[in-house]
Amino acid sequence: GVGEGYGTPESIEAERNAYDSADAFALGNTEYAAGRLEGARQRYLEAVRFSPTHSFAWANLGNVQRELRDMSAAVESHRTAVSLLPTRARHWYNLGVSLYSSRSNLNQAVDAFESALKLNGAMGNAQYNLGVALAELGRHADAKQRYIEAAKLEPNTMVGFGARCNLCNLLASSDGLAAQAQCLRSLLDDAPLYERAMVNLAGTLQTLAEAGKSVVRSETAKLAAMAGYDQRNKLAAMAAPRDAEGEGEGEGQQPPSEEAEEDLSDQATALAVAAAAEVAGALTPTALLKEARRLYRRALEVNPSSALAGHALAALEASLSKEADSRDKNSKEKGKERGKEKGRSRRGAAKKGTSAVPVEASAEYVGALFDSYASEFDASLASLGYQVPRLVSQAVSAVLTARARGKLGDGEELGSEELGSEELGLAVDLGCGTGLCGPWLKSYARKVIGVDLSSRMLEVAAARVLNDPQVERLAGRPPGKLVKGQAKASRAGIAPKGRDASSAAPGGEGGSAAQGGYAYDELRLADMGAALLDLDKGAADLVIAADAFCYLGDLDRLFSAAAHALSPGGLLAFTAEALEQVLDQESTQSAETNSAVGSLGAMEKAKGDAPDPLLSPGWRLGPSGRYQHSRAYLTGLATQHGFVALAELSSKVGPNGEQQGLVTARRRHADPEADPVKAHLLVLTYRP
């Protein structure tokens, strides 16, 4: 009665492999639970080697590979798990997460999440992640519905709270900042300890406070209308005649007289006006900033190590302190002296780098901020009228062209797009973000290194191709000539390594050599100064920092690192947000002490151009969490570290003493009427 094949060598080997696979799988689970990811990966690899049809081992292997940032391997492992057991919703869900995390194909990620939900519609995390992917694809209406479903399925979990928070954020673009703020307040009513909602609401209030006046008026009107509508509805409900059951007009009851209706109307109007006045008062910039401060403080009580809340609060405290100083100086009794003392105290604290005003944003803050922002970064910049990559590209192009012609200093205008014959070796893009400057840098340099503190931003930069249309929209079309060596890098076609600290010749599913090659030869997850110091002395020919200095207050260490990295004659090009109070002082100086906007030439500054000691340290931390710098501070540091300015767009004074020529980096808010953000743009050369 023994079945055919029982006890054969093949069956014995298969049984042994099954036991070995089960043991390896169990050991992998133990390693994973202990946080030993590499050990878990090895055990799961053993499990699938002993039993290639073990779908759960493939799924767990894919999860570990994703956490180790081996994205392409994670996707393949999850595809294998799905093919072996396509009826398991969790396998489809894991595939969707890996596809989304790899940035390789968002539409396929959507398909995977939808497949999971067809098998199990009660998966709240699948609804949530599907919403995230749809939002990134611009399908906001569909994303909202998924967030609503996720919140219904898991109303009192972090998944549900996160879905509601994302839904609130989507309202900003469709319904306005007032609706977003109201939505977040409602979320905090239900989840008063939810840190993310506190930080997001505080940020929304700051955006309102800093937005243009037209935006504030519009949002005030929206909230006032809501308040007035609510008050009228309440009065109408109170005034309606009811029968014994309270269901409507009772038999024999008379409707109110015309006089009574007019009285009710007057009451409704008065209450609506009062409500509108209350809303308007709550939307004054000072009131908004104070509420934001309370929210940041609450967030830090919940999570004292929150980098986002900590840095944002420090920036806001500095701003409110500056505002208090201003009020003191205008007061009648001793206000002026108190303002001076507070101002000196605050500037001294900033110079010493006390906790009151940090000298730079922490790596944790910058990384967390842009990790959360990476998926919508390019689209957001487009809505803000962002110009920095294009302006820096034009300035560097003009300098290189003039230098190649031997005409540097002849008054060439910045913005020339004719490429000179000069060929650079290494270019370094500090704070490279999603890689908007990479394509034009590759037009000049044989090798381009990108540096950033956000691993998610680097994932996007790794797939940035040279002819990316998004880059052309935000940074302009790169010059038509590519230097030698680019084609070789393109042919390499090495897949991106996602969040690895560095990756050589990045590429992958997000782009291909057929699309024109990849922008970066190497990406580094590192601090800007540390990355420059890691280079051999004099290794770089060009270092740029396009809108990156705004997360550093004290730039001395960065200038020193740039001097180490650059070869003699090498270029340092950067933008820095303009420090308003210093520019106001500079605008009173005579036009003869300032250079013309757009001129090319040696503009070496005398040591007397160092920052005014009463304005030290020459920078401040704004309420947005970004730093602004004065021109005097920047040119003083340049001289101190051996740099000479070749081009500058920042310092022309008009005939009536007004400041002219500052670069318009972007708008403060997506509204076309929002106030612009002004910045200095300098191209320096290193002359040790």
C-alpha positions in Angstrom: 0.0 0.0 0.0 3.0 2.3 -0.2 2.5 5.2 -2.7 4.7 5.6 -5.7 7.8 7.6 -5.0 7.6 7.3 -1.2 11.0 7.0 0.3 12.8 7.8 -3.0 16.0 10.0 -2.8 14.1 12.8 -4.5 11.2 12.8 -2.0 13.6 12.5 0.9 15.6 15.5 -0.4 12.4 17.5 -0.9 11.2 16.8 2.6 14.6 17.7 4.0 14.6 21.0 2.0 11.1 21.8 3.3 12.3 21.3 6.9 15.4 23.3 6.2 13.4 26.1 4.6 11.0 26.2 7.5 13.9 26.4 10.0 15.6 29.2 7.9 12.3 31.1 7.7 11.8 30.9 11.5 15.3 32.1 12.1 14.8 34.9 9.7 11.7 36.0 11.6 13.8 35.9 14.8 16.6 38.0 13.3 14.1 40.5 11.9 12.3 40.9 15.2 15.7 41.6 16.9 16.4 44.3 14.3 19.3 42.4 12.6 18.3 43.1 9.0 21.3 41.6 7.3 21.0 38.4 9.3 17.3 38.2 8.4 18.1 38.7 4.8 20.5 35.8 4.8 18.1 33.4 6.5 15.3 34.3 4.1 17.6 33.7 1.2 18.3 30.3 2.6 14.6 29.6 3.0 13.8 30.4 -0.7 16.9 28.5 -1.9 15.7 25.3 0.0 12.1 25.9 -1.1 11.7 28.3 -4.1 7.9 28.1 -3.8 7.8 29.5 -0.3 5.8 32.6 -1.0 5.9 33.9 2.6 9.7 33.7 2.6 9.8 35.6 -0.6 7.5 38.3 0.8 9.5 38.6 4.0 12.7 38.7 2.0 11.3 41.6 -0.1 10.4 43.5 3.1 13.9 43.2 4.5 15.4 44.2 1.1 13.2 47.3 1.0 14.4 48.3 4.5 18.0 47.7 3.4 17.2 50.1 0.4 17.8 47.3 -2.2 14.7 48.4 -4.0 15.0 46.6 -7.3 15.6 43.3 -5.4 12.6 44.0 -3.1 10.3 44.5 -6.1 11.4 41.3 -7.7 11.0 39.3 -4.5 7.5 40.6 -4.0 6.6 39.9 -7.6 7.7 36.3 -7.0 5.6 36.1 -3.9 2.5 37.4 -5.8 3.1 34.9 -8.7 3.2 32.0 -6.2 0.2 33.0 -4.2 -1.9 35.6 -6.1 -4.9 35.2 -3.8 -3.1 36.7 -0.8 -3.9 40.4 -0.4 -0.9 41.1 1.8 1.5 40.0 -1.0 -0.1 42.5 -3.4 0.1 45.2 -0.7 3.8 44.5 -0.1 4.5 44.7 -3.8 2.7 48.1 -4.0 4.8 49.5 -1.1 8.0 48.4 -2.8 7.0 49.7 -6.2 6.1 53.0 -4.6 9.3 53.2 -2.5 11.5 52.4 -5.5 10.0 55.3 -7.5 10.1 53.0 -10.5 6.4 53.0 -11.6 3.7 54.6 -9.6 0.9 53.3 -11.9 2.0 49.8 -11.2 2.0 50.6 -7.4 -1.6 51.8 -7.8 -2.5 48.5 -9.6 -0.9 46.4 -6.8 -2.8 48.3 -4.0 -6.0 48.0 -5.9 -5.4 44.2 -6.4 -4.9 43.9 -2.6 -8.2 45.8 -1.9 -10.1 43.6 -4.4 -9.1 40.6 -2.2 -9.6 42.4 1.1 -11.3 45.8 1.0 -10.9 46.2 4.8 -7.2 46.8 4.6 -6.9 50.4 6.0 -3.2 50.7 5.3 -3.8 49.6 1.6 -6.4 52.3 1.3 -4.0 54.8 2.8 -1.0 54.0 0.6 -3.2 53.9 -2.5 -4.3 57.4 -1.6 -0.7 58.5 -1.3 0.2 57.1 -4.7 -2.9 58.6 -6.4 -2.1 62.0 -4.9 1.4 61.9 -6.2 0.0 61.1 -9.7 -2.2 64.2 -9.4 -5.4 62.2 -9.0 -6.5 64.2 -6.0 -10.2 63.4 -6.1 -9.5 59.7 -6.1 -6.9 60.1 -3.4 -9.4 61.9 -1.1 -11.8 59.1 -1.4 -9.2 56.6 -0.4 -8.2 58.6 2.6 -11.8 58.8 3.6 -12.1 55.1 3.4 -8.9 54.5 5.4 -10.1 56.8 8.1 -13.4 55.0 8.3 -11.7 51.6 8.5 -9.2 52.7 11.2 -10.7 55.8 12.9 -8.6 55.6 16.0 -5.2 54.4 14.7 -2.2 56.1 13.3 -3.3 55.0 9.8 -6.7 56.7 10.2 -5.1 59.9 11.7 -2.5 59.9 8.9 -5.2 59.6 6.3 -7.2 62.5 7.7 -4.0 64.6 7.9 -3.2 63.9 4.2 -6.8 64.7 3.3 -6.5 68.1 5.1 -3.3 68.8 3.2 -5.0 68.2 -0.1 -7.7 70.7 0.8 -5.1 73.5 0.7 -4.9 73.3 -3.1 -8.6 72.7 -3.7 -10.4 74.7 -1.0 -7.7 77.0 0.4 -5.6 77.4 3.5 -8.6 78.2 5.7 -10.2 74.9 4.9 -7.0 73.1 5.5 -6.6 74.7 8.9 -10.2 74.0 9.9 -9.7 70.3 8.9 -6.6 70.0 10.9 -8.2 71.6 13.9 -11.0 69.0 13.7 -8.5 66.2 13.5 -6.7 67.5 16.7 -10.1 67.6 18.4 -10.3 63.9 17.9 -6.5 63.2 18.3 -5.2 65.9 20.6 -1.7 64.2 20.9 -1.2 63.7 17.2 2.2 65.4 16.6 2.0 65.5 12.8 -1.3 67.4 12.8 0.1 69.9 15.3 3.1 70.6 13.2 1.1 70.7 9.9 -1.5 73.1 11.4 1.3 75.3 12.8 2.9 75.4 9.4 -0.4 76.3 7.7 -0.9 79.1 10.1 2.6 80.4 9.4 1.9 80.3 5.7 -1.2 82.3 6.2 0.7 84.8 8.4 3.5 85.2 5.8 1.2 85.2 2.7 0.4 88.3 0.7 -2.3 90.5 2.1 -4.7 89.5 -0.7 -4.4 85.8 0.4 -5.1 86.7 4.0 -8.1 88.8 3.1 -9.5 86.0 0.9 -9.0 83.4 3.6 -10.5 85.7 6.3 -13.6 86.2 4.1 -14.0 82.4 3.7 -13.9 81.7 7.4 -16.1 84.7 8.2 -18.6 83.5 5.7 -18.6 80.1 7.3 -19.0 81.6 10.7 -21.9 83.8 9.6 -23.6 81.0 7.9 -23.4 78.8 11.0 -24.8 81.6 13.2 -27.8 82.2 10.8 -28.6 78.4 10.7 -28.5 78.2 14.5 -30.9 81.1 14.9 -33.2 79.8 12.2 -33.4 76.4 14.0 -34.1 78.1 17.3 -36.9 80.3 15.8 -38.8 77.5 13.9 -42.2 76.7 15.6 -42.5 73.1 16.7 -45.3 70.7 17.6 -45.3 68.5 20.7 -42.8 66.1 19.2 -40.7 68.9 17.9 -41.0 67.9 14.3 -42.3 71.0 12.7 -45.2 73.4 12.9 -47.9 72.2 15.3 -51.6 72.4 14.5 -53.0 75.7 15.4 -49.6 77.4 15.9 -49.0 80.7 14.1 -45.9 81.6 12.2 -43.8 84.5 13.7 -44.9 88.0 12.9 -43.0 90.2 10.4 -41.6 92.2 13.4 -40.4 89.0 15.0 -38.8 87.9 11.7 -37.0 91.2 11.3 -35.8 90.9 14.9 -34.4 87.5 14.3 -32.8 88.7 11.1 -31.1 91.5 13.0 -29.9 89.1 15.7 -28.5 86.8 13.0 -26.7 89.6 11.3 -25.2 90.9 14.6 -24.0 87.4 15.5 -22.6 86.8 12.0 -20.7 90.1 12.2 -19.4 89.2 15.6 -18.3 85.8 14.4 -16.7 87.3 11.3 -14.8 89.8 13.6 -13.6 87.0 15.8 -12.4 85.1 12.8 -10.7 88.2 11.3 -9.0 88.8 14.7 -7.7 85.2 14.8 -6.2 85.7 11.3 -4.0 88.7 12.1 -0.3 87.7 11.4 0.6 88.1 15.1 -2.3 85.9 16.3 -1.6 83.3 13.7 2.1 83.1 14.7 1.3 82.9 18.4 -1.1 80.0 17.8 1.6 78.3 15.7 4.0 78.7 18.6 1.5 77.1 21.0 1.2 74.2 18.6 4.9 73.7 18.2 5.3 73.7 22.0 2.5 71.1 22.4 4.2 69.0 19.7 7.5 69.1 21.7 5.7 68.1 24.9 4.4 65.0 23.0 7.8 64.3 21.4 10.7 66.3 22.9 13.0 64.9 20.2 10.9 66.2 17.2 13.4 67.9 14.9 10.7 69.5 12.8 8.9 71.1 15.8 12.1 72.1 17.5 13.7 74.0 14.6 10.3 75.5 13.6 9.8 76.8 17.2 13.3 78.3 17.4 12.6 80.2 14.1 9.2 81.4 15.3 10.5 82.5 18.7 13.2 84.6 17.0 10.6 86.2 14.7 8.2 87.0 17.6 11.1 88.3 19.6 12.0 90.6 16.7 8.4 91.8 16.5 8.3 92.5 20.3 11.5 94.5 19.9 9.9 96.6 17.2 6.9 97.3 19.4 9.1 98.2 22.3 11.1 100.7 20.2 7.9 102.5 19.3 6.5 102.6 22.8 6.6 105.9 24.8 8.3 104.8 28.0 11.7 103.1 27.9 10.7 101.1 24.8 13.6 102.2 22.8 16.2 101.1 25.3 14.4 97.8 26.0 14.4 97.1 22.3 18.1 97.7 22.0 18.9 95.4 24.9 16.7 92.6 23.6 18.1 93.0 20.1 21.7 92.9 21.4 20.9 89.9 23.6 19.2 88.0 20.8 22.0 88.7 18.3 24.6 87.6 20.8 22.7 84.4 21.4 22.6 83.8 17.7 26.3 84.4 17.3 27.1 82.0 20.1 24.8 79.4 18.7 22.6 79.0 21.8 19.4 77.0 21.7 17.4 80.2 21.3 18.7 80.7 17.8 20.5 77.7 16.3 23.4 78.5 13.9 22.1 76.0 11.4 19.2 73.6 11.0 19.9 70.1 12.3 20.5 67.3 9.8 17.5 65.5 11.4 15.3 68.5 10.7 16.4 68.9 7.0 16.2 65.2 6.3 12.8 64.8 7.9 11.4 67.9 6.2 12.5 67.0 2.7 11.8 63.2 3.1 8.2 64.2 3.7 8.3 66.7 0.8 10.1 64.7 -1.9 7.1 63.3 -3.7 5.6 66.7 -4.4 8.7 68.8 -4.5 8.9 69.6 -8.2 5.2 70.2 -8.6 5.3 72.5 -5.6 8.2 74.5 -6.9 6.4 75.0 -10.3 3.4 76.5 -8.4 5.7 78.9 -6.6 7.3 80.3 -9.7 10.7 78.9 -8.7 13.6 80.3 -10.7 16.8 79.5 -8.8 18.2 76.6 -10.9 17.7 78.6 -14.1 19.3 81.8 -12.7 22.3 79.9 -11.3 22.7 78.1 -14.6 22.7 81.4 -16.5 25.2 83.0 -14.2 27.7 80.2 -14.3 27.3 79.9 -18.1 28.0 83.6 -18.5 31.1 83.4 -16.4 32.5 80.4 -18.1 31.8 81.9 -21.5 33.4 85.2 -20.7 36.4 83.5 -19.1 36.9 81.3 -22.2 36.9 84.4 -24.4 39.3 86.1 -22.2 36.9 89.0 -21.7 36.0 88.6 -18.1 35.4 92.1 -16.7 34.2 93.7 -19.9 30.6 94.1 -18.7 29.1 91.1 -20.3 25.5 90.6 -19.2 24.5 87.6 -17.2 22.1 85.3 -18.9 24.1 84.4 -22.0 23.5 80.8 -22.9 26.4 80.4 -25.3 28.7 77.7 -23.9 32.4 78.5 -23.8 35.0 75.9 -24.7 36.1 75.4 -21.1 35.7 71.9 -19.9 35.4 71.2 -16.1 36.5 68.1 -14.3 34.3 67.7 -11.2 31.2 69.7 -10.3 29.5 69.3 -6.9 25.8 70.2 -6.4 25.3 71.0 -2.7 21.7 70.4 -1.5 20.9 68.8 -4.8 17.4 67.8 -3.8 15.6 66.1 -6.7 18.4 67.0 -9.1 17.0 70.1 -11.0 20.6 71.4 -11.5 22.1 68.1 -12.5 21.4 68.2 -16.2 23.0 71.6 -16.9 26.0 70.8 -14.6 26.6 67.7 -16.7 26.8 70.0 -19.7 30.0 71.4 -18.3 31.6 68.7 -16.1 32.9 65.2 -16.7 31.7 64.2 -13.3 28.8 65.5 -11.2 28.3 64.7 -7.5 25.1 65.5 -5.8 24.9 66.0 -2.0 21.8 66.1 0.2 20.5 65.2 3.7 17.3 63.7 2.4 17.4 60.1 1.3 14.0 60.5 -0.4 15.2 63.4 -2.5 18.3 61.5 -3.5 16.1 58.7 -4.7 14.4 61.1 -7.2 17.7 62.6 -8.2 19.1 59.2 -8.9 16.6 58.8 -11.7 17.0 62.3 -13.1 17.8 62.2 -16.9 19.5 64.9 -18.8 16.5 65.8 -21.1 13.9 65.8 -18.3 11.1 68.2 -19.4 10.5 69.1 -15.7 14.1 70.4 -15.5 13.6 72.5 -18.7 10.5 74.1 -17.1 12.2 74.9 -13.8 15.9 75.3 -14.8 15.8 76.1 -18.5 17.2 74.0 -21.3 20.8 73.0 -20.7 23.4 74.3 -23.1 23.6 72.1 -26.2 27.1 70.7 -25.8 27.9 67.8 -23.5 31.5 67.3 -22.3 33.5 64.2 -23.0 32.7 61.3 -20.7 29.0 61.8 -20.5 28.1 59.2 -23.1 30.2 56.6 -21.3 28.4 57.3 -18.0 25.1 57.0 -19.8 25.9 53.6 -21.3 26.7 52.3 -17.9 23.0 52.4 -17.1 23.6 51.3 -13.5 20.3 51.0 -11.5 19.8 53.5 -8.7 20.4 52.4 -5.2 17.7 54.5 -3.7 18.6 55.6 -0.2 22.2 54.3 -0.2 24.7 56.8 1.1 26.3 56.9 -2.3 25.7 55.4 -5.7 27.9 55.6 -8.8 26.5 56.4 -12.2 22.9 56.3 -11.0 20.1 55.4 -13.3 17.4 52.7 -13.3 13.8 52.3 -14.1 13.1 56.0 -13.7 15.2 56.8 -16.8 17.5 55.3 -19.4 20.5 56.0 -21.5 18.1 56.2 -24.5 16.5 59.3 -22.8 19.8 61.1 -22.9 21.7 59.7 -19.9 21.6 60.4 -16.2 22.5 63.7 -14.5 24.6 62.5 -11.6 27.6 60.2 -11.5 27.5 59.9 -7.7 25.1 60.8 -4.9 26.0 61.3 -1.3 23.7 61.4 1.7 25.8 63.8 3.8 26.1 67.3 5.3 27.3 69.8 2.7 30.5 70.8 4.5 31.4 67.3 5.4 31.0 66.2 1.8 33.3 68.9 0.6 35.9 68.0 3.2 35.8 64.4 2.1 37.1 65.4 -1.3 40.8 65.6 -2.0 42.1 69.2 -1.7 41.5 71.1 -4.9 39.5 68.3 -6.5 36.5 70.3 -7.7 36.3 72.9 -10.4 32.7 74.0 -9.6 30.6 74.0 -6.5 27.1 75.2 -6.5 24.5 75.7 -3.8 21.2 76.6 -5.4 18.8 77.6 -2.6 20.7 75.5 0.0 22.3 78.1 2.2 18.9 78.9 3.7 19.3 76.0 6.1 22.6 77.4 7.5 23.0 80.6 9.5 26.7 80.6 10.1 28.4 80.0 6.7 32.0 80.2 7.9 32.5 76.4 8.0 30.9 76.0 4.6 33.1 78.6 3.0 36.2 77.0 4.6 35.2 73.6 3.2 34.6 75.1 -0.3 38.1 76.6 -0.2 39.4 73.1 0.6 37.5 71.4 -2.2 38.0 73.9 -5.0 41.1 74.1 -7.3 42.7 77.6 -7.7 40.4 79.4 -10.1 37.5 77.1 -9.3 34.0 78.6 -9.0 31.6 78.7 -6.1 28.1 79.8 -7.2 25.2 80.1 -4.8 22.0 81.9 -3.8 21.2 83.2 -0.3 17.9 84.6 0.8 18.4 88.4 1.4 18.4 89.7 5.0 15.8 92.5 4.9 17.0 94.8 7.7 20.5 94.8 6.3 19.3 95.5 2.8 17.3 98.4 4.1 20.5 99.9 5.6 22.5 99.2 2.4 19.8 100.9 0.2 20.7 104.2 1.8 24.3 104.0 0.7 25.4 105.7 -2.5 25.2 104.0 -5.8 29.0 104.4 -6.2 29.7 101.8 -3.5 27.6 99.2 -5.2 28.3 97.2 -8.4 26.0 97.2 -11.3 23.6 94.3 -11.6 24.6 91.8 -14.2 28.2 92.9 -14.6 31.0 90.5 -15.0 34.4 91.4 -13.6 36.7 91.2 -10.6 34.8 92.8 -7.8 37.3 92.0 -5.0 36.0 93.6 -1.8 38.1 95.5 0.7 38.3 94.2 4.2 36.2 97.2 5.2 33.2 95.5 3.5 33.0 93.1 6.5 29.6 93.0 8.4 28.7 95.9 10.6 29.4 94.7 14.1 26.0 96.1 15.3 24.4 93.8 12.7 26.5 90.7 13.5 26.3 87.9 12.7 25.0 89.0 9.4 22.2 86.4 9.3 19.0 85.7 11.0 16.6 82.8 11.3 13.2 83.6 9.8 9.8 82.4 11.0 9.7 80.0 8.1 12.7 78.1 9.5 14.9 79.4 6.7 17.9 81.6 7.2 18.5 84.9 5.5 22.0 86.5 4.9 23.3 90.0 4.3 25.4 90.9 1.3 28.1 92.4 3.5 28.3 89.1 5.5 28.6 87.0 2.3 31.2 89.2 0.6 33.1 89.5 4.0 33.3 85.7 4.3 34.4 85.5 0.6 37.3 87.7 1.2 38.2 86.0 4.4 38.5 82.6 2.7 40.2 83.7 -0.5 37.3 84.2 -2.8 36.8 87.0 -5.3 33.4 87.8 -6.7 33.1 87.5 -10.5 29.4 88.0 -10.9 26.7 89.3 -8.6 23.0 89.9 -8.9 22.2 91.5 -5.6 23.4 95.0 -5.0 22.2 97.8 -7.3 20.7 100.9 -5.7 18.1 102.8 -7.7 18.1 106.6 -8.2 15.9 107.2 -5.2 17.9 104.9 -2.9 15.6 101.9 -3.3 17.1 98.4 -3.6 17.0 96.9 -7.1 18.2 93.8 -8.8 17.7 91.2 -6.1 17.0 87.8 -7.6 13.4 86.8 -7.3 13.8 83.2 -6.1 10.1 82.2 -5.8 6.8 83.4 -4.3 6.0 82.8 -0.6 2.8 81.1 -1.5 1.2 79.5 -4.6 -1.1 82.5 -5.1 0.2 84.6 -8.0 -0.3 87.7 -5.9 1.9 86.4 -3.0 4.9 88.3 -2.0 8.2 87.3 -3.7 11.2 85.9 -1.9 14.3 87.9 -2.8 17.9 86.5 -2.8 21.5 87.3 -3.5 23.2 85.4 -6.3 27.0 85.4 -6.4 29.6 83.6 -8.5 33.0 83.5 -6.8 36.3 82.3 -7.8 38.9 80.8 -5.4 42.2 82.7 -5.4 44.3 81.4 -2.5 
